[in-house]
Amino acid sequence: MSKSVVFLNWAVIWVSLGAVSHLIAGPLTLANLEYSNPSLKNLRSEIKENLRISKSGTKKEILIPLKYYEYKVQKEDNFFKIMARTGMDLETLSSVNELSSPHDLSHGMVLEIPNMRGTFHPEETDGNEKTKQILAEKYQVDANKLQYDSERGKWFLPGISMGKSEKSFFYGFGFQFPLTTARISSNFGKRLDPFTKKETFHGGLDMAAKQGSDVYSSMEGEVSFVGNQGGYGNLIIIKHSLGYETRYGHLLNFAVKQGQKVKKGEKIGEVGQTGRATGPHLHFEIRRNSKRQRPIFHSH
C-alpha cells in the first residue's frame, strides 16, 4: 500500500494501491430532496465538480473520491424527479441501481446516488492496473479517473454516457412481446399465489394463451438453457447483451437448442401448462445481472 488518506467528513476511506483506487466504506444518508438540505447541496456540488474534472483534459486534476448517498423513495417521487433534484442523469441513476426502466422505482425502495455522473462497466472485473488500462483505452478516458468499486467488483467510468442499445432497453424498446395474442393473467409484483392463496412476489408476467400458441424470442441473443426446471416446467432461458436474460416458462415444447443464437421475433417454443401452472400460459421474465425486472413493452 503506497498511501492512505482518511476523509472523516465524508465517512469514506480512500485507499490507493499503486495506481488503482478502491472504494472502502459505506454510503451516507440523504433524508429528503429539499434544495435546502445541506447533504443534497453537498451532493450536487460534488457531482458538478466531478463532472467538470471528468470532462477536463487536465491529468493533474483528481476527482473527489467516489461515494454514495442512500435515498429512500417516497410516494410522491418518480425517476425523473429524483434525477433532477440530485443532479444525476439517466445513465448514472439506472446503472448504479441496476434499473431496467423508470417504472422500476417503488415506494420504500432505497436508491444509491453517487457523487459523480457516469456508468459502471457492465461486467465484473478485477480491480488491477492491467484491467484499468484496458478499460481506459476501450472507453477513451484518462485511466487515473477510473474508479473501482470493490463491493460490486466493477469499474465506474466517470463521464461515460449510456449507449443507444442500453437506452433502448431502459425505455422499453429493447424487448418485443413474446406472443402475438395473449391476455395478462398475472402482473409483475405482489399477488395471491394461486396454489397457496398467500401473498407472494411474482417476478414476471403470466400471459394466458391457447395451448400450442407460438412463443417468440423477445430479443436477439443466445439460448443458455433448454429443459425442465421445477415450477417453471419446460423452460427456455436466452442471454442478451448488457447482462440481460429472458425466461419463458410452462412451455409445451421447444423449437431451439442450447447454444443456439436466435433473432428477435424468432419462434422458440409453444405455450403449454407444464410445471406449476393452473392452465395454459406463458410465464415471461426479464432479468438483469440475475435481478428480476418489470417487463415494459412499447413495440406491440
N, C-alpha and C positions, 0 to 999 in steps of 0.2 A: 504494500500500500504506500503510495508516494505522498499523499496528503489527505487530510480530512478536515472539513470545516463544519461547525455546528451552527445552524441558524435557529436560535432559540425562539425568535418571534414567529417563525414560520412553522414550528413544530415538525421540522423535517431535517433529516441528516443527509447531507450530500457528500458522497464519497467518490473520489476519483481513483480508479485503479489503472495506472498508466494513463492512457488517453480515453478510457472507457468510463462513462458516467452511469451511476446506478441510483435509482430511487429507493430509499430505505424505509421511511416512516409512513404512517397512515394519513388520511385526509383530515381537513378542518371541516367545521360545520357552517353552512350558510343557512341562517334561521329563516330569512324571508328575502323577497326580491324587491323590497323598497329601495329606491335610489339613495335614501338617507342612511341605509345600513352600511356602517364602516367596513364590514367584511366584503360586501358587494363592491364598494368603491375600490377597495384594495385589489380585488379580483379583476375588475375591469381595467384598472390602471396597469396591472402586470400583464394582462392579455395584450393591451395596446402596445406596451413597451416590447414585449417578446415578439409581437408581430413585426414591429419596426426592425428589430435586430435580425429576425429570421429572413427578412427580405433584403437586408443590407448585405452588401458585398464585402464589408469590412470584417476580416477574420479576427481582429483584435477584440471585438465586442463579444461578450459572453452572455448567453441567455440567463434570465432569472431561472433557477432550477425548477424542474417540473414538479408540481404538487397538485393535489386535488382538494376541492371543496365538495362536501356532500350536501345535497339539497333534497328534501322530501316533497314530492309533488302534491300540490293542493288541488281541491276540487275545481277551482276557477282557472287552473293552469292549462296550457296546451303547449305543444312542442315549440311553436314559433314565438310565443310569449317568453318562454324561458330562454330561448336562443337570443332574443333581442335584449332582454333585461340583463343578461350576464355578459353580453358582448361576444358570445360564441358565434359559430357558424354551423350550418347543417352538417358539414363533413366531420367536424370535431365532436359535436354532441352525439351523433349517431355512431361514430367509430369507437369512442371511448366506452359507451354504454351498450354497444352491440345491438342497436335498434335497427330493425329491418324496415320500419316505416314510421311516420309521425303518429300513427294510431297505436303504437306500442306503449305509449305512456298511459299510466293509470294512477288513480288517487292512492297515495301512500307509497308509491314506488320511490326508491332512493336513487337519485342520479349522482354520478361523479362528474364534476365540472373542473377541467384542468385550467391552469393559469396561462395557457398558450393555445393558439389555434394550430391545427394540423390533423394528421390521421396516423393510426397505427399501421405498420406493415402487417398485412393480413395473416401471415404465418408466424408461428412460434419459432424463434431462432436463438442461437447462443449470443450472449452479451459480450462477445470478444472483439478485438480490434479488426480481425480479418472480416467478420460479418459486417462490422460498421463501415469499413471501406467499400465493400461490395455494394451495400445499400446506398451509400453516398454517391457512388458512381451511377447506380441504376436510376436514382431519383434526381440526380444532378443537384445535390445540395452539399453545403460545406459539412464535412464529416464531424467537425467539432461542435456542430449544432444539433446533431442527433442525440436523442435521449433514450436511455434504456430503462424499461420498467421491469424489474426483476420478478415482481409478483405475477405479471401477465406473461412474462417470457417473450416480450415483443418490444421492438424498437418504435419509438414515437418520432414521427417525421414532421418537425415544425414547418408551418407554412405550406405544406403539401395539400392540395385540394383533391376531393373525391373525383374519380374518373367517371366518364359518361355511363359506363356499364353499371357501376355501383349506384349512381344517382337513379338510373332506370329501375334497379331493384328497390331502392328506397321509396320511390314514389309509386310502386306497384305496377310498373310497366314491364318488369322483367319476366313475370310469370303469367302463363296462359291458363285459363280454366281447363281442367283435365277431362271434362265431359262435354258433349255437345248439348245434352238435355239432362237436367237434374234439378232436384229440389233440396235446398239446405235443410237437413233434418236436425242437425245439432251444430251449434256455433262453437267457436273457439272461446274458452274461458270456463267459468264455473257453470255446472249443470247438475241435475239429478241423474245419478247413474241408473241406466235402465234395468240393471240387474239387482243392485243393492238398494236402490231408492234413496241413497245418501248423496249429499252434495260432494262433488269431486271436481277436479280440474280437468278439462278436456283440451288436449294440446293440439287439436287440428279441427278440420271441418268434416262433418259427415254429410255425404251427398247421396240422397236416395235416388235410385235409378233402376230401370228394368234390368233384371239379371241377364248377363251376356252383353250389356252395352259396352261399346268400345271405350277404353281408357287411354288417354294420350299423355305423353310427356309434357309437363308444364314448362320446361325449359331444356335447352340442349345440355348434354352432359354425358357422363359415363355411368353405366349400371354397376353399382358396387355390391348389390345383394339381390338374389332371387331365390325365394324359398318360403318355408313356413316358419313363423316366429310368434309363438304364444298367442296372445289375444288379437294380434294383427291378422292371424290366419295367413293366407298366401300374401306375401309382401314383396314389393319391389322398392329398392332404395336407389336413387340416382344422385350422384355427386355433381355439383355445379361449381362454377368459379366463385372466388371471394368467400370460401368457407360455407357456402350454402349446400343444402341437400333437400330433396323432396322424397316423401314416403307415400306409397299407395297400398292401402291395406284392404283385407277381406276379399281379395280377387278370386275369380272363378278359375282363371288360368293365366298363363304367361305367354307373351309374344316376343320376349327378349331374353338374352342370356347375360350372365355376369361377365363384366369386362367389355360389353358391347357399348359403343358410342351411339347415342341417339340424338335426333334433331328435335327441336321444339315442335310439338304437334304430331309427333310420330306415335303410332299405336304401340302400346307396351303390354296390354293385357285386356281383361274383360271384368266387368262388375260381377261380384259374387256375394256370398254371405259366410265365408269361411272364418274360423276363429270366433272371437267373442262378438257376435252380431245377432240382432233380433230380426233382421230382414236384409234383402239385397241392397247394398250401398257401398260407396267408396269412402274409406277414411283417408283423408288427404292431410299431410303435414308439410310444413316448411320449417327447416332448422338452419340455424347459422352457428357454426362452431359448437354444435351439439345442443344449442339453446333453441327451444321451440318458439316460433314466431307466429304472429297473427297473419294469416293469408289475406292479402289485399290484391284485387284484380282490377285493371282498368282496360282490359283487352277483350272482354266478352260482352 
